[in-house]
Amino acid sequence: MSTLTIRQLDERTHARLRGRAAEHGRSVEAEVRSILDAAVNVPDRNFLLSLHTVMAEAGGLEVPPRTDQPRPVDLS
């Protein structure tokens, strides 16, 4: 495992990390590891963009034109 040192961390940020760590029942160090893991473990591609690409390659999805008119809204 690697070691990371963060210098000149704002005291307010550190206090908020302590609070967040306490909420999750872990140390500040474990909380920071969790935050960093979540930040870098994002998928390479957005799921919806991948789905769009697959659907486009398969011929797309035909959406019928909307023919009904919007209903009036009574706000009284």
mmCIF file as gemmi writes it, N, C-alpha and C atoms, coordinates in Angstrom:
data_model
loop_
_atom_site.group_PDB
_atom_site.id
_atom_site.type_symbol
_atom_site.label_atom_id
_atom_site.label_alt_id
_atom_site.label_comp_id
_atom_site.label_asym_id
_atom_site.label_entity_id
_atom_site.label_seq_id
_atom_site.pdbx_PDB_ins_code
_atom_site.Cartn_x
_atom_site.Cartn_y
_atom_site.Cartn_z
_atom_site.occupancy
_atom_site.B_iso_or_equiv
_atom_site.pdbx_formal_charge
_atom_site.auth_seq_id
_atom_site.auth_asym_id
_atom_site.pdbx_PDB_model_num
ATOM 1 N N . MET Axp A 1 ? 0.833 -1.189 0 1 0 ? 1 A 1
ATOM 2 C CA . MET Axp A 1 ? 0 0 0 1 0 ? 1 A 1
ATOM 3 C C . MET Axp A 1 ? 0.874 1.246 0 1 0 ? 1 A 1
ATOM 4 N N . SER Axp A 2 ? 0.318 2.314 -0.497 1 0 ? 2 A 1
ATOM 5 C CA . SER Axp A 2 ? 1.031 3.582 -0.558 1 0 ? 2 A 1
ATOM 6 C C . SER Axp A 2 ? 0.609 4.479 0.589 1 0 ? 2 A 1
ATOM 7 N N . THR Axp A 3 ? 1.438 5.465 0.851 1 0 ? 3 A 1
ATOM 8 C CA . THR Axp A 3 ? 1.151 6.462 1.875 1 0 ? 3 A 1
ATOM 9 C C . THR Axp A 3 ? 0.992 7.805 1.205 1 0 ? 3 A 1
ATOM 10 N N . LEU Axp A 4 ? 0.012 8.566 1.663 1 0 ? 4 A 1
ATOM 11 C CA . LEU Axp A 4 ? -0.255 9.888 1.118 1 0 ? 4 A 1
ATOM 12 C C . LEU Axp A 4 ? -0.297 10.87 2.281 1 0 ? 4 A 1
ATOM 13 N N . THR Axp A 5 ? 0.456 11.942 2.177 1 0 ? 5 A 1
ATOM 14 C CA . THR Axp A 5 ? 0.45 12.989 3.192 1 0 ? 5 A 1
ATOM 15 C C . THR Axp A 5 ? -0.186 14.229 2.596 1 0 ? 5 A 1
ATOM 16 N N . ILE Axp A 6 ? -1.131 14.789 3.322 1 0 ? 6 A 1
ATOM 17 C CA . ILE Axp A 6 ? -1.797 15.999 2.859 1 0 ? 6 A 1
ATOM 18 C C . ILE Axp A 6 ? -1.404 17.132 3.796 1 0 ? 6 A 1
ATOM 19 N N . ARG Axp A 7 ? -0.706 18.103 3.27 1 0 ? 7 A 1
ATOM 20 C CA . ARG Axp A 7 ? -0.258 19.238 4.065 1 0 ? 7 A 1
ATOM 21 C C . ARG Axp A 7 ? -1.207 20.413 3.881 1 0 ? 7 A 1
ATOM 22 N N . GLN Axp A 8 ? -1.224 21.271 4.873 1 0 ? 8 A 1
ATOM 23 C CA . GLN Axp A 8 ? -1.967 22.529 4.854 1 0 ? 8 A 1
ATOM 24 C C . GLN Axp A 8 ? -3.456 22.313 4.6 1 0 ? 8 A 1
ATOM 25 N N . LEU Axp A 9 ? -4.005 21.278 5.228 1 0 ? 9 A 1
ATOM 26 C CA . LEU Axp A 9 ? -5.439 21.026 5.141 1 0 ? 9 A 1
ATOM 27 C C . LEU Axp A 9 ? -6.164 22.024 6.033 1 0 ? 9 A 1
ATOM 28 N N . ASP Axp A 10 ? -7.141 22.682 5.469 1 0 ? 10 A 1
ATOM 29 C CA . ASP Axp A 10 ? -7.912 23.667 6.21 1 0 ? 10 A 1
ATOM 30 C C . ASP Axp A 10 ? -8.543 23.012 7.445 1 0 ? 10 A 1
ATOM 31 N N . GLU Axp A 11 ? -8.508 23.695 8.59 1 0 ? 11 A 1
ATOM 32 C CA . GLU Axp A 11 ? -9.042 23.139 9.83 1 0 ? 11 A 1
ATOM 33 C C . GLU Axp A 11 ? -10.533 22.838 9.724 1 0 ? 11 A 1
ATOM 34 N N . ARG Axp A 12 ? -11.256 23.676 9.005 1 0 ? 12 A 1
ATOM 35 C CA . ARG Axp A 12 ? -12.696 23.438 8.819 1 0 ? 12 A 1
ATOM 36 C C . ARG Axp A 12 ? -12.929 22.148 8.042 1 0 ? 12 A 1
ATOM 37 N N . THR Axp A 13 ? -12.119 21.919 7.017 1 0 ? 13 A 1
ATOM 38 C CA . THR Axp A 13 ? -12.232 20.686 6.239 1 0 ? 13 A 1
ATOM 39 C C . THR Axp A 13 ? -11.933 19.482 7.118 1 0 ? 13 A 1
ATOM 40 N N . HIS Axp A 14 ? -10.896 19.596 7.932 1 0 ? 14 A 1
ATOM 41 C CA . HIS Axp A 14 ? -10.532 18.498 8.822 1 0 ? 14 A 1
ATOM 42 C C . HIS Axp A 14 ? -11.648 18.223 9.824 1 0 ? 14 A 1
ATOM 43 N N . ALA Axp A 15 ? -12.244 19.269 10.346 1 0 ? 15 A 1
ATOM 44 C CA . ALA Axp A 15 ? -13.34 19.107 11.304 1 0 ? 15 A 1
ATOM 45 C C . ALA Axp A 15 ? -14.537 18.416 10.638 1 0 ? 15 A 1
ATOM 46 N N . ARG Axp A 16 ? -14.827 18.804 9.412 1 0 ? 16 A 1
ATOM 47 C CA . ARG Axp A 16 ? -15.941 18.175 8.701 1 0 ? 16 A 1
ATOM 48 C C . ARG Axp A 16 ? -15.632 16.71 8.394 1 0 ? 16 A 1
ATOM 49 N N . LEU Axp A 17 ? -14.379 16.401 8.085 1 0 ? 17 A 1
ATOM 50 C CA . LEU Axp A 17 ? -13.983 15.007 7.882 1 0 ? 17 A 1
ATOM 51 C C . LEU Axp A 17 ? -14.141 14.208 9.172 1 0 ? 17 A 1
ATOM 52 N N . ARG Axp A 18 ? -13.768 14.8 10.311 1 0 ? 18 A 1
ATOM 53 C CA . ARG Axp A 18 ? -13.936 14.121 11.594 1 0 ? 18 A 1
ATOM 54 C C . ARG Axp A 18 ? -15.409 13.831 11.855 1 0 ? 18 A 1
ATOM 55 N N . GLY Axp A 19 ? -16.263 14.824 11.571 1 0 ? 19 A 1
ATOM 56 C CA . GLY Axp A 19 ? -17.694 14.621 11.766 1 0 ? 19 A 1
ATOM 57 C C . GLY Axp A 19 ? -18.26 13.542 10.864 1 0 ? 19 A 1
ATOM 58 N N . ARG Axp A 20 ? -17.847 13.579 9.62 1 0 ? 20 A 1
ATOM 59 C CA . ARG Axp A 20 ? -18.319 12.577 8.652 1 0 ? 20 A 1
ATOM 60 C C . ARG Axp A 20 ? -17.831 11.181 9.036 1 0 ? 20 A 1
ATOM 61 N N . ALA Axp A 21 ? -16.579 11.099 9.496 1 0 ? 21 A 1
ATOM 62 C CA . ALA Axp A 21 ? -16.031 9.814 9.936 1 0 ? 21 A 1
ATOM 63 C C . ALA Axp A 21 ? -16.808 9.281 11.128 1 0 ? 21 A 1
ATOM 64 N N . ALA Axp A 22 ? -17.147 10.154 12.062 1 0 ? 22 A 1
ATOM 65 C CA . ALA Axp A 22 ? -17.913 9.741 13.236 1 0 ? 22 A 1
ATOM 66 C C . ALA Axp A 22 ? -19.29 9.223 12.834 1 0 ? 22 A 1
ATOM 67 N N . GLU Axp A 23 ? -19.918 9.882 11.873 1 0 ? 23 A 1
ATOM 68 C CA . GLU Axp A 23 ? -21.23 9.432 11.39 1 0 ? 23 A 1
ATOM 69 C C . GLU Axp A 23 ? -21.158 8.021 10.817 1 0 ? 23 A 1
ATOM 70 N N . HIS Axp A 24 ? -20.047 7.708 10.175 1 0 ? 24 A 1
ATOM 71 C CA . HIS Axp A 24 ? -19.883 6.397 9.542 1 0 ? 24 A 1
ATOM 72 C C . HIS Axp A 24 ? -19.176 5.391 10.452 1 0 ? 24 A 1
ATOM 73 N N . GLY Axp A 25 ? -18.826 5.81 11.664 1 0 ? 25 A 1
ATOM 74 C CA . GLY Axp A 25 ? -18.199 4.904 12.621 1 0 ? 25 A 1
ATOM 75 C C . GLY Axp A 25 ? -16.808 4.457 12.245 1 0 ? 25 A 1
ATOM 76 N N . ARG Axp A 26 ? -16.027 5.353 11.665 1 0 ? 26 A 1
ATOM 77 C CA . ARG Axp A 26 ? -14.661 4.997 11.298 1 0 ? 26 A 1
ATOM 78 C C . ARG Axp A 26 ? -13.719 6.154 11.571 1 0 ? 26 A 1
ATOM 79 N N . SER Axp A 27 ? -12.442 5.893 11.456 1 0 ? 27 A 1
ATOM 80 C CA . SER Axp A 27 ? -11.435 6.93 11.694 1 0 ? 27 A 1
ATOM 81 C C . SER Axp A 27 ? -11.431 7.927 10.544 1 0 ? 27 A 1
ATOM 82 N N . VAL Axp A 28 ? -10.805 9.073 10.785 1 0 ? 28 A 1
ATOM 83 C CA . VAL Axp A 28 ? -10.686 10.074 9.718 1 0 ? 28 A 1
ATOM 84 C C . VAL Axp A 28 ? -9.89 9.481 8.563 1 0 ? 28 A 1
ATOM 85 N N . GLU Axp A 29 ? -8.85 8.742 8.872 1 0 ? 29 A 1
ATOM 86 C CA . GLU Axp A 29 ? -8.037 8.127 7.824 1 0 ? 29 A 1
ATOM 87 C C . GLU Axp A 29 ? -8.865 7.16 6.975 1 0 ? 29 A 1
ATOM 88 N N . ALA Axp A 30 ? -9.68 6.335 7.623 1 0 ? 30 A 1
ATOM 89 C CA . ALA Axp A 30 ? -10.537 5.402 6.887 1 0 ? 30 A 1
ATOM 90 C C . ALA Axp A 30 ? -11.581 6.155 6.071 1 0 ? 30 A 1
ATOM 91 N N . GLU Axp A 31 ? -12.087 7.254 6.608 1 0 ? 31 A 1
ATOM 92 C CA . GLU Axp A 31 ? -13.075 8.055 5.881 1 0 ? 31 A 1
ATOM 93 C C . GLU Axp A 31 ? -12.458 8.658 4.625 1 0 ? 31 A 1
ATOM 94 N N . VAL Axp A 32 ? -11.248 9.185 4.747 1 0 ? 32 A 1
ATOM 95 C CA . VAL Axp A 32 ? -10.562 9.772 3.591 1 0 ? 32 A 1
ATOM 96 C C . VAL Axp A 32 ? -10.282 8.696 2.545 1 0 ? 32 A 1
ATOM 97 N N . ARG Axp A 33 ? -9.88 7.498 2.989 1 0 ? 33 A 1
ATOM 98 C CA . ARG Axp A 33 ? -9.664 6.398 2.035 1 0 ? 33 A 1
ATOM 99 C C . ARG Axp A 33 ? -10.955 6.077 1.288 1 0 ? 33 A 1
ATOM 100 N N . SER Axp A 34 ? -12.064 6.031 2.026 1 0 ? 34 A 1
ATOM 101 C CA . SER Axp A 34 ? -13.356 5.738 1.407 1 0 ? 34 A 1
ATOM 102 C C . SER Axp A 34 ? -13.735 6.804 0.378 1 0 ? 34 A 1
ATOM 103 N N . ILE Axp A 35 ? -13.526 8.066 0.733 1 0 ? 35 A 1
ATOM 104 C CA . ILE Axp A 35 ? -13.843 9.176 -0.185 1 0 ? 35 A 1
ATOM 105 C C . ILE Axp A 35 ? -12.989 9.086 -1.443 1 0 ? 35 A 1
ATOM 106 N N . LEU Axp A 36 ? -11.703 8.844 -1.269 1 0 ? 36 A 1
ATOM 107 C CA . LEU Axp A 36 ? -10.806 8.748 -2.424 1 0 ? 36 A 1
ATOM 108 C C . LEU Axp A 36 ? -11.14 7.541 -3.288 1 0 ? 36 A 1
ATOM 109 N N . ASP Axp A 37 ? -11.437 6.401 -2.663 1 0 ? 37 A 1
ATOM 110 C CA . ASP Axp A 37 ? -11.823 5.214 -3.431 1 0 ? 37 A 1
ATOM 111 C C . ASP Axp A 37 ? -13.067 5.491 -4.268 1 0 ? 37 A 1
ATOM 112 N N . ALA Axp A 38 ? -14.06 6.128 -3.662 1 0 ? 38 A 1
ATOM 113 C CA . ALA Axp A 38 ? -15.297 6.43 -4.391 1 0 ? 38 A 1
ATOM 114 C C . ALA Axp A 38 ? -15.034 7.41 -5.53 1 0 ? 38 A 1
ATOM 115 N N . ALA Axp A 39 ? -14.121 8.349 -5.314 1 0 ? 39 A 1
ATOM 116 C CA . ALA Axp A 39 ? -13.848 9.37 -6.329 1 0 ? 39 A 1
ATOM 117 C C . ALA Axp A 39 ? -13.153 8.795 -7.558 1 0 ? 39 A 1
ATOM 118 N N . VAL Axp A 40 ? -12.318 7.804 -7.369 1 0 ? 40 A 1
ATOM 119 C CA . VAL Axp A 40 ? -11.564 7.278 -8.511 1 0 ? 40 A 1
ATOM 120 C C . VAL Axp A 40 ? -12.168 6.006 -9.09 1 0 ? 40 A 1
ATOM 121 N N . ASN Axp A 41 ? -13.159 5.444 -8.447 1 0 ? 41 A 1
ATOM 122 C CA . ASN Axp A 41 ? -13.781 4.222 -8.946 1 0 ? 41 A 1
ATOM 123 C C . ASN Axp A 41 ? -15.021 4.514 -9.781 1 0 ? 41 A 1
ATOM 124 N N . VAL Axp A 42 ? -14.973 5.564 -10.567 1 0 ? 42 A 1
ATOM 125 C CA . VAL Axp A 42 ? -16.081 5.871 -11.464 1 0 ? 42 A 1
ATOM 126 C C . VAL Axp A 42 ? -15.915 5.052 -12.739 1 0 ? 42 A 1
ATOM 127 N N . PRO Axp A 43 ? -17.015 4.628 -13.336 1 0 ? 43 A 1
ATOM 128 C CA . PRO Axp A 43 ? -16.89 3.841 -14.567 1 0 ? 43 A 1
ATOM 129 C C . PRO Axp A 43 ? -16.236 4.656 -15.682 1 0 ? 43 A 1
ATOM 130 N N . ASP Axp A 44 ? -15.563 3.939 -16.575 1 0 ? 44 A 1
ATOM 131 C CA . ASP Axp A 44 ? -14.91 4.599 -17.708 1 0 ? 44 A 1
ATOM 132 C C . ASP Axp A 44 ? -15.922 5.272 -18.623 1 0 ? 44 A 1
ATOM 133 N N . ARG Axp A 45 ? -17.12 4.677 -18.727 1 0 ? 45 A 1
ATOM 134 C CA . ARG Axp A 45 ? -18.163 5.235 -19.588 1 0 ? 45 A 1
ATOM 135 C C . ARG Axp A 45 ? -19.445 5.35 -18.789 1 0 ? 45 A 1
ATOM 136 N N . ASN Axp A 46 ? -20.182 6.335 -19.092 1 0 ? 46 A 1
ATOM 137 C CA . ASN Axp A 46 ? -21.483 6.535 -18.495 1 0 ? 46 A 1
ATOM 138 C C . ASN Axp A 46 ? -22.428 5.435 -18.968 1 0 ? 46 A 1
ATOM 139 N N . PHE Axp A 47 ? -23.165 4.828 -18.045 1 0 ? 47 A 1
ATOM 140 C CA . PHE Axp A 47 ? -24.07 3.736 -18.384 1 0 ? 47 A 1
ATOM 141 C C . PHE Axp A 47 ? -25.108 4.155 -19.423 1 0 ? 47 A 1
ATOM 142 N N . LEU Axp A 48 ? -25.682 5.328 -19.257 1 0 ? 48 A 1
ATOM 143 C CA . LEU Axp A 48 ? -26.719 5.769 -20.191 1 0 ? 48 A 1
ATOM 144 C C . LEU Axp A 48 ? -26.153 6.015 -21.591 1 0 ? 48 A 1
ATOM 145 N N . LEU Axp A 49 ? -24.929 6.55 -21.649 1 0 ? 49 A 1
ATOM 146 C CA . LEU Axp A 49 ? -24.316 6.735 -22.966 1 0 ? 49 A 1
ATOM 147 C C . LEU Axp A 49 ? -24.016 5.392 -23.619 1 0 ? 49 A 1
ATOM 148 N N . SER Axp A 50 ? -23.595 4.419 -22.825 1 0 ? 50 A 1
ATOM 149 C CA . SER Axp A 50 ? -23.348 3.078 -23.358 1 0 ? 50 A 1
ATOM 150 C C . SER Axp A 50 ? -24.634 2.458 -23.866 1 0 ? 50 A 1
ATOM 151 N N . LEU Axp A 51 ? -25.716 2.617 -23.105 1 0 ? 51 A 1
ATOM 152 C CA . LEU Axp A 51 ? -27.014 2.09 -23.522 1 0 ? 51 A 1
ATOM 153 C C . LEU Axp A 51 ? -27.477 2.759 -24.812 1 0 ? 51 A 1
ATOM 154 N N . HIS Axp A 52 ? -27.274 4.056 -24.917 1 0 ? 52 A 1
ATOM 155 C CA . HIS Axp A 52 ? -27.651 4.788 -26.132 1 0 ? 52 A 1
ATOM 156 C C . HIS Axp A 52 ? -26.886 4.249 -27.338 1 0 ? 52 A 1
ATOM 157 N N . THR Axp A 53 ? -25.6 4.011 -27.161 1 0 ? 53 A 1
ATOM 158 C CA . THR Axp A 53 ? -24.774 3.495 -28.257 1 0 ? 53 A 1
ATOM 159 C C . THR Axp A 53 ? -25.263 2.118 -28.696 1 0 ? 53 A 1
ATOM 160 N N . VAL Axp A 54 ? -25.538 1.251 -27.734 1 0 ? 54 A 1
ATOM 161 C CA . VAL Axp A 54 ? -26.014 -0.098 -28.063 1 0 ? 54 A 1
ATOM 162 C C . VAL Axp A 54 ? -27.349 -0.034 -28.788 1 0 ? 54 A 1
ATOM 163 N N . MET Axp A 55 ? -28.244 0.809 -28.296 1 0 ? 55 A 1
ATOM 164 C CA . MET Axp A 55 ? -29.563 0.925 -28.935 1 0 ? 55 A 1
ATOM 165 C C . MET Axp A 55 ? -29.438 1.501 -30.35 1 0 ? 55 A 1
ATOM 166 N N . ALA Axp A 56 ? -28.557 2.475 -30.526 1 0 ? 56 A 1
ATOM 167 C CA . ALA Axp A 56 ? -28.366 3.061 -31.855 1 0 ? 56 A 1
ATOM 168 C C . ALA Axp A 56 ? -27.818 2.021 -32.826 1 0 ? 56 A 1
ATOM 169 N N . GLU Axp A 57 ? -26.898 1.18 -32.356 1 0 ? 57 A 1
ATOM 170 C CA . GLU Axp A 57 ? -26.33 0.138 -33.208 1 0 ? 57 A 1
ATOM 171 C C . GLU Axp A 57 ? -27.371 -0.926 -33.563 1 0 ? 57 A 1
ATOM 172 N N . ALA Axp A 58 ? -28.352 -1.105 -32.678 1 0 ? 58 A 1
ATOM 173 C CA . ALA Axp A 58 ? -29.396 -2.109 -32.909 1 0 ? 58 A 1
ATOM 174 C C . ALA Axp A 58 ? -30.558 -1.547 -33.719 1 0 ? 58 A 1
ATOM 175 N N . GLY Axp A 59 ? -30.435 -0.333 -34.198 1 0 ? 59 A 1
ATOM 176 C CA . GLY Axp A 59 ? -31.494 0.251 -35.011 1 0 ? 59 A 1
ATOM 177 C C . GLY Axp A 59 ? -32.299 1.311 -34.295 1 0 ? 59 A 1
ATOM 178 N N . GLY Axp A 60 ? -31.978 1.549 -33.067 1 0 ? 60 A 1
ATOM 179 C CA . GLY Axp A 60 ? -32.668 2.602 -32.331 1 0 ? 60 A 1
ATOM 180 C C . GLY Axp A 60 ? -33.972 2.144 -31.726 1 0 ? 60 A 1
ATOM 181 N N . LEU Axp A 61 ? -34.621 3.043 -31.084 1 0 ? 61 A 1
ATOM 182 C CA . LEU Axp A 61 ? -35.901 2.793 -30.45 1 0 ? 61 A 1
ATOM 183 C C . LEU Axp A 61 ? -36.903 3.761 -31.039 1 0 ? 61 A 1
ATOM 184 N N . GLU Axp A 62 ? -37.936 3.212 -31.646 1 0 ? 62 A 1
ATOM 185 C CA . GLU Axp A 62 ? -38.927 4.073 -32.274 1 0 ? 62 A 1
ATOM 186 C C . GLU Axp A 62 ? -39.894 4.593 -31.212 1 0 ? 62 A 1
ATOM 187 N N . VAL Axp A 63 ? -39.972 5.883 -31.11 1 0 ? 63 A 1
ATOM 188 C CA . VAL Axp A 63 ? -40.886 6.523 -30.174 1 0 ? 63 A 1
ATOM 189 C C . VAL Axp A 63 ? -42.005 7.14 -30.994 1 0 ? 63 A 1
ATOM 190 N N . PRO Axp A 64 ? -43.247 6.674 -30.775 1 0 ? 64 A 1
ATOM 191 C CA . PRO Axp A 64 ? -44.351 7.224 -31.572 1 0 ? 64 A 1
ATOM 192 C C . PRO Axp A 64 ? -44.585 8.695 -31.23 1 0 ? 64 A 1
ATOM 193 N N . PRO Axp A 65 ? -45.037 9.468 -32.211 1 0 ? 65 A 1
ATOM 194 C CA . PRO Axp A 65 ? -45.306 10.875 -31.929 1 0 ? 65 A 1
ATOM 195 C C . PRO Axp A 65 ? -46.441 11.012 -30.926 1 0 ? 65 A 1
ATOM 196 N N . ARG Axp A 66 ? -46.36 12.002 -30.102 1 0 ? 66 A 1
ATOM 197 C CA . ARG Axp A 66 ? -47.381 12.236 -29.096 1 0 ? 66 A 1
ATOM 198 C C . ARG Axp A 66 ? -48.549 12.981 -29.744 1 0 ? 66 A 1
ATOM 199 N N . THR Axp A 67 ? -49.739 12.426 -29.588 1 0 ? 67 A 1
ATOM 200 C CA . THR Axp A 67 ? -50.904 13.038 -30.222 1 0 ? 67 A 1
ATOM 201 C C . THR Axp A 67 ? -51.86 13.656 -29.217 1 0 ? 67 A 1
ATOM 202 N N . ASP Axp A 68 ? -51.799 13.229 -27.948 1 0 ? 68 A 1
ATOM 203 C CA . ASP Axp A 68 ? -52.725 13.801 -26.971 1 0 ? 68 A 1
ATOM 204 C C . ASP Axp A 68 ? -52.237 15.181 -26.531 1 0 ? 68 A 1
ATOM 205 N N . GLN Axp A 69 ? -53.182 16.022 -26.194 1 0 ? 69 A 1
ATOM 206 C CA . GLN Axp A 69 ? -52.882 17.393 -25.771 1 0 ? 69 A 1
ATOM 207 C C . GLN Axp A 69 ? -52.673 17.423 -24.258 1 0 ? 69 A 1
ATOM 208 N N . PRO Axp A 70 ? -51.851 18.361 -23.788 1 0 ? 70 A 1
ATOM 209 C CA . PRO Axp A 70 ? -51.655 18.459 -22.341 1 0 ? 70 A 1
ATOM 210 C C . PRO Axp A 70 ? -52.96 18.83 -21.64 1 0 ? 70 A 1
ATOM 211 N N . ARG Axp A 71 ? -53.149 18.272 -20.457 1 0 ? 71 A 1
ATOM 212 C CA . ARG Axp A 71 ? -54.344 18.576 -19.673 1 0 ? 71 A 1
ATOM 213 C C . ARG Axp A 71 ? -54.142 19.89 -18.926 1 0 ? 71 A 1
ATOM 214 N N . PRO Axp A 72 ? -55.217 20.688 -18.788 1 0 ? 72 A 1
ATOM 215 C CA . PRO Axp A 72 ? -55.109 21.913 -17.993 1 0 ? 72 A 1
ATOM 216 C C . PRO Axp A 72 ? -54.908 21.569 -16.522 1 0 ? 72 A 1
ATOM 217 N N . VAL Axp A 73 ? -54.198 22.421 -15.813 1 0 ? 73 A 1
ATOM 218 C CA . VAL Axp A 73 ? -53.925 22.207 -14.399 1 0 ? 73 A 1
ATOM 219 C C . VAL Axp A 73 ? -54.733 23.203 -13.59 1 0 ? 73 A 1
ATOM 220 N N . ASP Axp A 74 ? -55.425 22.69 -12.584 1 0 ? 74 A 1
ATOM 221 C CA . ASP Axp A 74 ? -56.209 23.551 -11.695 1 0 ? 74 A 1
ATOM 222 C C . ASP Axp A 74 ? -55.396 23.771 -10.429 1 0 ? 74 A 1
ATOM 223 N N . LEU Axp A 75 ? -54.912 24.972 -10.214 1 0 ? 75 A 1
ATOM 224 C CA . LEU Axp A 75 ? -54.078 25.293 -9.061 1 0 ? 75 A 1
ATOM 225 C C . LEU Axp A 75 ? -54.86 25.951 -7.928 1 0 ? 75 A 1
ATOM 226 N N . SER Axp A 76 ? -56.189 25.907 -8.007 1 0 ? 76 A 1
ATOM 227 C CA . SER Axp A 76 ? -56.972 26.564 -6.954 1 0 ? 76 A 1
ATOM 228 C C . SER Axp A 76 ? -57.113 25.697 -5.728 1 0 ? 76 A 1
